[in-house]
Amino acid sequence: MRGALLLLLFLPAMAPGENPPRLRIATWNLEWLVSPATAHAARLGCREGKRTSLPCDVAFTGARSSPDFARLAAYARDLDADVVAFQEVEDVDTAARIFAGYRFCLSGRRLTQNLGFAVRKGIAFRCGPDLESLAVSGTARPGVTMVLDPGGPRELYLLTVHLKSGCADAPLDSSRPACSLLASQLPRVGAWMNQESRAGHRHVVLGDFNRAWESAGPTAAIAPTDDATLQLDDPGDSAGFRSCYSGQGFTRYIDHLLVGRGAGLGIVPGSFFRVRFEPADVRRYRLSDHCPTGVVLQFTARSSRAAP
């Protein structure tokens, strides 16, 4: 079935009556997923009072063992996504322990909490530049961009983000530093979407926004103040909230998928999903405080512009 999807994805055109090609995408924050060697070095540094790459509480209580990695990898197999935007993953080697059979794009920065994409082998892609505007002069993480099927009929521009934490529900105009920083990042996401829309590109933003939308929805939150043309859909905005496991503290989504309208890209109705953790696994393994969230896209027409 998956092989058939890959064949459909790269057909040059749709025959009359043919079902539109589809792409299953997801986002997943893996919560301080670092190699055992990095965690060990951090624990030694914490004991000696040195500066380390991990907070000491994470180094001592949040490090993963081989069984933890194996269980996360099992959830990744169940997820069965063509593309996964991930956050808080140290490097390619660490990502490969979870996403077997994938290739990767990561931020060009050396971050312990890195972010990027895992792409199923067999799908053409090109890693793009970091979106440095989201880093806000080095005080936050950049975004990571990628193009699927570059120059082809199913060309799709993607941006993954991991925005500032600490302001999930508070007013963005509050005096809290985290809210001020997040308030500066959100319209920069909207500016990227407007840029891709003007270029005629299909485009999607997905990742950990660290923000629950207010009643006005995502467009009001990310629209640049000088541009009211932003058009997008968030399939999770109208879906009922589902926690990752029973007893989890979240009550609203902070991981989002924003799909630009038009340009021959649509959302398969009812395809929004969440891969929840089994209660026994939560008790036994060190998993994550986020679980995979995704949607199935469909390509309804050829892209209006090809990649340069």
Secondary structure, 3 states (H helix, E strand, C coil): CHHHHHHHHCCCCCCCCCCCCEEEEEEEEEEEECCHHHHHHHHHHHHCCCCCCCCHHHHHHCCCCHHHHHHHHHHHHHHCCCEEEEEEECCHHHHHHHCCCEEEEECCCCCCCEEEEEEECCCCEEEEEEEHHHHCCCCCCCEEEEEECCCCCCCEEEEEEECCCCCCCCCCCCCCHHHHHHHHHHHHHHHHHHHHHHCCCCEEEEEECCCCCCCCCHHHHHCCCCCCCCCEECCCCCCCCCCCCCCCCCCCCCEEEEEECCCCEEECCCCCEECCCCHHHHHHCCCCCCCCEEEEEEECCCCCCCCC
